[in-house]
């Protein structure tokens, strides 16, 4: 579809899939998102926002997520050393809705500073880059962590996916996803790893949405380089959006080229700790995810509950790109995520 300036037009969300970022995304521009009148602050509190990052090469994997759930905020980072099998998990919980996520990715930033924990995201699509900076002091559980990453979103290397999906007649889910080359540095304690964009790739994902009070989503993603050293990866989700046959957030990238994928069904016949089966009905997605390393976190208070699991493991199976070519997936290292929110 032709690029749009915003997923909101004349006070109503528009639904579709695009290959460029919106100029601005402000879900507060939707008029009467609920069928009955509600105070503005109540409507605003139903909008949830988060940004997620991943980056990995042959040696190391980083997964980071920053969420504003309006009643509280969460920042968490997972570092996994593929050679030693060691992992470090960092998490920051802050009450309230103090993080104001940018409405544009053109040239904007968000940062959070607290004792021993700093992060900053600079969205700079105008300069073909997105930057992530993290600095966390050592604790009893984890060594210190310093991260400086740059995601190369040049149109020569990357075709992103932007979607606006139907949650209800006047409510939508927006997502921007891009698989990009990544360069930078990760320092864990005294161990310094330099990431070269010729051998390191990563996902950048930006989300905003009018999510239901009880939110459930499953995500499956992995990335790597094929035998011809072409970057490829996929990012697949099963969520609560409607009309998924028309539009969804599932995508495959091969050598920078984007293939939107059909809706999928993700099943776990023997539970989340055993194999996950990811399949569609059009024969374009047939994958099995085998968890190896479990990473779980949660929050359970009187008015809210959050359960998040992000196992690391391997994908095997097959994907088909837009040209009809089968992409064989063999022991590709990646992540699976299950998310339940009651907030």
Residue, then its C-alpha position, 0 to 999 in steps of 0.5 A: x500500500x502507498x505510504x501514509x503519514x499516520x494510521x489515524x485519519x479523520x479521527x478513525x484508525x485505518x488498517x493495513x500494511x506498509x513498507x515505510x514508517x508513518x510520519x507520526x503515530x498518536x493514538x490519542x487522535x482517535x475520536x471516541x475509541x470506546x462506544x461509551x463516553x469515558x474521561x480522557x485520562x481513562x482512554x489514555x490509560x488503555x494505550x500501552x506502548x513498548x519498544x523492543x530490541x534484539x541483536x546477535x552474532x555467533x557469540x552473544x545475544x541481546x534482548x531488550x524491552x522498554x514498556x509503558x503500561x501506564x500504571x507502571x513501567x518496565x525495562x528489562x535486558x537479557x544478555x546470553x553468551x552462546x559459547x559459555x551458556x551464561x546469561x544475565x537478566x536486568x530488570x527495572x520496575x517503576x510505578x506511574x507512567x513517566x515515560x512519554x514514548x515518541x510519536x515519530x521515529x524520524x528524529x526523537x528520543x526517550x531516556x530514563x535515569x535512575x540510580x545505577x540504571x540508565x537507558x536512552x533510545x534515539x530514533x533517527x530514521x532521517x539519518x538511517x539509524x536507531x541508537x540504543x545506549x544502556x549503562x547499568x551498575x553491578x549488583x549482587x546478581x549481575x555484573x555491570x553492563x554497558x551497551x552502545x548499539x546502532x541499527x542501520x535502517x538505510x533503505x539500501x539495506x532494510x525494508x521495514x514493515x509498518x502495520x495498523x491492525x484492528x483491535x475494535x472498530x475504533x481501536x487499533x494496534x500499531x507496530x513498526x518492525x525492521x531487521x537491520x545490520x547492527x554495530x556497536x559494543x557490549x561490555x559485561x563486567x570486564x568482557x568487551x564484545x564488539x559487534x560488526x554489522x557484517x556479522x551481527x543483525x537485530x530487530x527493532x520493534x515499536x508498538x502502540x495499541x489500545x490493548x484489552x484489559x487481559x492481553x495475551x500474545x506469543x512472539x517467535x523470532x530468529x535471525x542469522x546469515x545464510x550460506x551466501x552471507x545474506x542476512x535473513x530473519x523472521x518475526x511472527x506473532x499471534x495476538x488478539x487482533x481481528x481480520x488477521x487474514x487481511x493484515x497481521x504483523x508476521x514478516x520474513x526478511x531475506x537480504x533486506x527484502x520483506x515478505x509479509x507472512x500469513x496469520x499463524x497458529x502457535x501451539x504447544x502440545x506438551x506445554x511451553x517448555x517443550x516444542x512449539x509448533x508454528x504453522x499457517x494454512x497457506x504453506x508458507x510457515x512450518x516451523x518448530x521451536x525447541x526451547x533450551x534456556x528458560x527466562x521468566x519474570x512476573x508481577x502479581x499485585x491486587x489490580x494487575x498481573x504480568x507473566x512474561x517468558x522468553x525462552x531461548x532455543x532453536x528453530x527448524x523447518x521452512x518458510x516461503x518468501x514472496x518469490x515462492x522460494x523455500x527458506x530452509x531453517x536448520x537449528x537457527x538460534x532465536x527466541x520465543x516469547x509469551x506475554x500475559x498482562x492484566x492491567 
